Amino acid sequence: MKVTGDQLADLRAEGATASGEKDDVVQVQPSFTNLGPAMLEYYGEPVFRVTIPEGTTAVEVSFDCQPYTSDDEWDQWNAKWGEPGAREYACLATETPKGVKNLYNFGLRIDDVVADASGAVSVRLAGDPNSENDSAKIVINPTNAGGGNGDGGTGGGDGGPLPVTGASTGLYAGIGGLLLAAGIGGYLLAKRRRTRFVA
């Protein structure tokens, strides 16, 4: 039997961003997505790598990741899955059809507040047809809204839009007061002039 074809799996690495203060533990979810067309079957070697950003410590680690030093020292059977404190992690992937995203959860304690503290994520799969999307960044305390790559993580956040202040506040308050007064006056007038129906 001779099997031929070139239907491979293109894995896209996706990073994350988070913000926080010293000693905060921020949550990030770096990931990869299978862009297809082939399905990624269970792969007995690490597919996803995570390098922890500078100034942070991994205190919570996804259960399918273990500390990584080199391929020679990686041991699936005696792995310390989910062990905190390492600078780099290797992660396994389960069967992943086209369009499915694999998320890896990490809790990072901020030991030193560094703007744009950068870590990295990468995917490695033999035969991946597109190497340009195989890496991304984890950025802690990005200095701009577009810091990092991927879908982003959760953390202290930016706190949403700024409140309306200054002259606009006074204008809105004045309009609101006039509307309220008009409403009360209309209610009292209607109450005093009740309509009667005479047969």
LINDAJO-V430123 format. One record per pair of residues at least 12 apart in sequence whose C-alpha atoms are under 6 Angstrom apart, sorted by the first residue. I is the first residue (numbers start at 1). J is the second residue. Records with the same first field share a line. If there is no record, write none. Layout:
I=J / J
//
This chain:
7=38
8=38
9=36 / 37 / 38 / 128
10=34 / 35 / 36 / 128 / 129
11=33 / 34 / 35
12=32 / 33 / 133 / 134
13=32 / 122 / 123 / 134 / 135 / 136
14=30 / 31 / 32 / 136 / 150
15=30 / 136 / 137 / 138 / 149 / 150
16=30 / 138 / 150 / 151 / 152 / 153
17=138 / 139 / 140 / 148 / 152 / 153
18=140 / 153 / 154 / 155
19=140 / 141 / 155 / 156 / 157
20=156
22=110 / 111 / 113
23=109 / 110 / 111
24=109 / 110
25=107 / 108 / 109
26=107 / 108 / 155
27=106 / 107 / 154 / 155
28=106 / 153 / 154
29=103 / 104 / 105 / 153
30=104
31=102 / 103 / 104
32=101 / 102
33=100 / 101
34=98 / 99 / 100
35=98 / 99
36=98
39=96 / 97 / 98
40=95 / 96
41=95
42=94 / 95
46=90 / 91 / 92
47=92 / 123 / 124
48=90 / 91 / 122 / 123
49=89 / 90 / 121 / 122
50=88 / 89 / 120 / 121
51=87 / 88 / 119 / 120
52=87 / 119
53=117 / 118 / 119
54=117
55=111 / 112
56=108 / 109 / 110 / 111
57=85 / 108 / 109
58=84 / 85 / 107 / 108
59=84 / 107 / 108
60=84 / 106 / 107
61=82 / 84 / 106
62=82 / 104 / 105
63=81 / 82
64=91 / 92
65=81 / 82 / 90 / 91
66=80 / 81 / 82 / 89 / 90
67=86 / 88 / 89
68=88 / 89 / 90
115=141 / 142
116=139 / 140 / 141 / 142
117=139 / 140
118=138 / 139
119=137 / 138
120=136 / 137 / 138
121=135 / 136 / 137
122=134 / 135
136=149
137=149
//
